[in-house]
Amino acid sequence: METIKFDQLVDAKGLACPMPIVRTKKAMNGLEPGKVLEIQATDKGSTADIKAWAQSTGHQYLGTVEEGDVLKHYLRKATGEEKEEKKHPHVVNNEELQAKLANKEDILVLDVRESAEYAFNHIPGTKSIPLGELENRLNELSKDADIYVVCRTGSRSDLAAQKLTDAGFKKVINVVPGMSEWTHPTDSLSK
């Protein structure tokens, strides 16, 4: 199984409700926006609790992986990216991208979300380069390719599209709204 990258670990093994949430909340307060938290718990009710807590606080619940008796929950700290202004001029919606994929057009879909987000849910055949790694990995991309950039809401992909254009990439398109509203087939870890 693929290793999921995270920025901080919360050990809540052996603790019952509400302690996994108490520890998660404390860790989340010290985490930078956009970073990923792994919470390890043995309380079977922690999945529903953590999902509900994330939804009520605006943080993103990525998913849960079971390893023996341990549940590994993944959350991404809210960034407020949904409210940020989009600046890249070339944009398509999810349906336009899906039509290109269905027609097997020669395009590259670049997913710039964190690797944990990608692991839990992504468009089949996409290339994953988290936004924070993009500048150091430009050599993995062809400047002549039609690149469709996707993230969760269209904000990180907007920044990535601007970076690619500034670096000399000719055909860069931002996909909005992205994975938050993607209703077409995806690949993912089994949840």
Secondary structure, DSSP 8 states (H G I E B T S, - for coil): ------SEEEEETT--TTHHHHHHHHHHHTS-TT-EEEEEE--TTHHHHHHHHHHHHT-EEEEEEEETTEEEEEEE----GGGS----S-EE-HHHHHHHHHTT-S-EEEE-S-HHHHHHSB-TT-EE--GGGGGGGGGGS-TTSEEEEE-SSSHHHHHHHHHHHHTT-SEEEEESSGGGG--S--B----
